[in-house]
Amino acid sequence: MNVRIKVCCISSVNEARIAVRNGAAALGLVSSMPSGPGVIDESLIAEIAAAAPPAVATFLLTCLQDADAIVEQQHRCGTNVVQICDHLVTGTYAEMRRAMPGVKLVQVVHVTGPESVDEARRVARDVDAILLDSGNQKLAIKELGGTGRTHDWELSRRIVESVAVPVLLAGGLRRENIADAVRHVRPFGVDLCSSLRSDGKLDETKVVEFVRAALEA
């Protein structure tokens, strides 16, 4: 089975079309974040989500930590997936499922050490997928994605082997390292943003080259 490709930081309907026609199975739409690239207004997220083909997953990236607030944000944006980039502090995944029927839940686990394996095992029971990234939630200004850094892929592979839900790999992926990443981690999908851009805009040539390298892996 070919690895799925999620192109993140989509900033327009045109960028979404570029990603989809070149093989992206999912689009990442970034709402307000404490740091990192790709943030767009919720109204634009809603526009892009509505324009996406039905078979394409539209991910709302949220930094919110309250279940009710996340539900309200998804209702405004209309995506079919919610990517929770920080820890859920108030409310439960089950409450979100009841309030958002048909919407998939993806929890981000920032791989910082062996404790991340335990975290992934805990949350895997309650979500539809896990996304492994290279952020740092302990900084004064949190990093919740878009760092451009890789993390320890050995830990990522342990997570893939330890959970029963699909795992997406993010963090510093680019054409030059995607084959190694896929072969080592064996993720269900891969997620990237900055390495596909030139002067801040999605570069179709880079998308084509990355997709080819990912699928050949």
C-alpha positions in Angstrom: 0.0 0.0 0.0 1.4 3.4 -1.0 2.1 5.9 1.8 -0.5 8.7 2.0 0.7 12.2 1.6 -0.7 15.2 3.5 0.3 18.6 2.3 0.1 21.1 5.2 -0.1 24.9 5.4 -2.4 25.1 2.5 -3.2 28.8 2.1 -5.7 29.0 -0.9 -8.1 27.0 -3.0 -5.5 27.1 -5.8 -2.8 25.6 -3.5 -5.3 22.9 -2.5 -5.9 22.1 -6.2 -2.1 21.9 -6.8 -1.7 19.5 -3.9 -4.6 17.2 -4.9 -3.9 16.9 -8.6 -0.4 15.8 -7.7 -1.4 13.1 -5.3 -2.1 14.6 -1.9 -4.7 12.5 0.0 -5.0 15.2 2.7 -4.8 18.9 3.2 -3.6 20.6 6.3 -5.4 23.9 7.2 -3.7 25.8 10.1 -5.8 27.9 12.4 -4.3 30.2 15.0 -1.1 28.9 16.6 1.4 30.3 19.1 4.2 29.9 16.5 5.0 28.3 13.2 4.0 28.8 9.6 0.8 28.6 7.5 -1.8 30.2 9.8 -4.9 31.3 7.9 -8.3 32.8 8.9 -11.1 30.4 9.8 -13.2 31.8 7.0 -10.5 30.7 4.5 -10.2 27.3 6.1 -14.0 26.9 5.6 -13.7 28.0 1.9 -10.9 25.5 1.2 -12.6 22.7 3.0 -15.8 23.2 1.1 -13.9 23.2 -2.3 -11.9 20.0 -1.6 -13.0 16.8 -3.4 -15.1 14.5 -1.2 -12.3 11.8 -1.1 -9.7 14.3 0.2 -9.2 14.6 4.0 -9.3 18.2 5.2 -7.4 18.6 8.5 -8.2 21.5 10.8 -5.0 22.1 12.8 -6.0 23.5 16.2 -4.0 24.5 19.3 -7.1 24.6 21.5 -7.1 22.4 24.5 -10.8 22.4 25.4 -13.1 19.9 23.8 -16.1 22.2 23.5 -14.0 25.0 22.0 -12.5 22.5 19.4 -16.0 21.4 18.5 -17.2 25.0 18.0 -14.1 25.7 15.8 -14.7 22.6 13.6 -18.4 23.6 13.2 -17.2 27.0 11.9 -14.6 25.5 9.6 -16.3 22.5 8.2 -13.3 20.2 7.9 -13.7 16.4 8.0 -10.7 15.9 10.3 -9.5 17.7 13.4 -5.8 17.6 14.2 -5.3 18.4 17.9 -1.8 19.8 18.1 -1.6 20.1 21.9 -2.7 18.1 24.9 -6.5 17.9 25.5 -6.9 19.5 28.9 -10.7 20.0 29.3 -13.3 17.6 28.1 -12.9 14.2 26.3 -12.4 12.7 22.9 -15.7 10.9 23.4 -17.5 14.2 23.9 -16.0 15.5 20.7 -17.1 12.4 18.8 -20.7 12.8 19.9 -20.7 16.5 18.9 -19.0 16.0 15.6 -20.4 12.8 14.0 -18.4 11.6 11.0 -15.4 13.9 11.8 -12.1 12.0 12.4 -9.9 12.9 15.4 -6.1 12.9 15.0 -3.9 13.6 18.0 -0.4 15.0 17.6 2.4 13.4 19.7 5.5 15.5 19.7 8.4 13.0 19.8 10.8 14.2 22.4 11.9 11.0 24.1 10.8 7.5 25.2 7.9 9.0 27.1 6.4 9.8 23.7 5.9 6.1 23.1 3.8 5.8 26.2 1.8 8.9 25.3 1.0 7.5 21.9 -0.2 4.2 23.4 -2.5 6.1 25.8 -4.2 8.3 23.3 -4.4 5.7 20.5 -7.5 4.1 22.2 -9.5 7.3 21.7 -8.5 8.7 18.3 -8.6 7.7 14.7 -4.9 8.3 14.0 -1.8 9.8 15.5 0.5 12.3 13.9 4.2 12.3 15.1 5.8 15.7 15.0 8.9 17.5 16.3 7.4 20.4 18.4 8.1 21.4 22.0 5.1 22.1 24.2 7.3 23.1 27.2 8.6 26.3 25.7 7.3 29.7 26.8 6.0 30.1 23.3 4.9 26.6 22.3 6.1 24.9 19.1 3.2 22.8 17.9 4.4 22.1 14.4 6.1 23.6 11.4 9.6 23.4 13.0 11.3 21.9 10.0 13.2 19.5 12.4 13.4 15.8 12.3 13.1 13.7 15.4 14.3 10.3 16.5 12.7 8.0 13.8 13.6 4.9 15.9 11.0 6.2 18.5 8.6 6.8 15.7 8.9 3.3 14.5 8.3 2.0 18.0 5.1 3.9 18.1 4.0 2.6 14.7 4.6 -0.9 16.0 2.9 -0.3 19.3 -0.5 1.2 18.3 -3.4 -0.1 16.3 -4.3 3.1 14.6 -2.7 4.7 11.5 0.3 6.9 12.2 1.4 9.9 10.1 5.0 11.1 10.2 5.9 14.8 10.2 8.9 16.9 11.1 11.6 17.9 8.7 10.6 15.7 5.8 11.8 16.6 2.3 12.6 15.0 -1.0 16.1 14.0 0.1 15.1 12.1 3.3 11.6 10.8 2.6 12.8 7.4 1.3 14.8 6.8 4.5 11.9 8.0 6.6 9.3 5.8 5.0 11.6 2.7 5.0 12.6 3.1 8.6 9.3 4.2 10.2 6.8 2.6 7.9 4.1 5.2 8.5 0.6 5.2 7.1 1.2 8.7 5.8 3.6 11.6 5.8 3.0 15.3 6.4 5.1 18.2 5.3 4.9 22.0 4.7 7.9 24.2 4.3 10.0 21.9 2.1 7.4 22.2 -0.6 7.5 26.0 -0.8 9.4 28.6 -2.7 9.1 32.2 -1.5 6.3 31.2 0.8 4.2 29.7 -2.0 3.4 26.0 -2.7 5.8 25.0 -5.5 4.3 22.5 -7.9 7.6 21.2 -9.1 8.7 20.4 -5.5 5.3 18.7 -4.8 5.8 16.5 -7.9 9.4 15.6 -6.9 8.4 14.8 -3.3 5.4 12.7 -4.2 7.5 10.7 -6.7 10.2 10.1 -4.1 7.7 9.1 -1.4 5.9 6.6 -3.6 9.1 5.1 -4.9 10.1 4.5 -1.3 
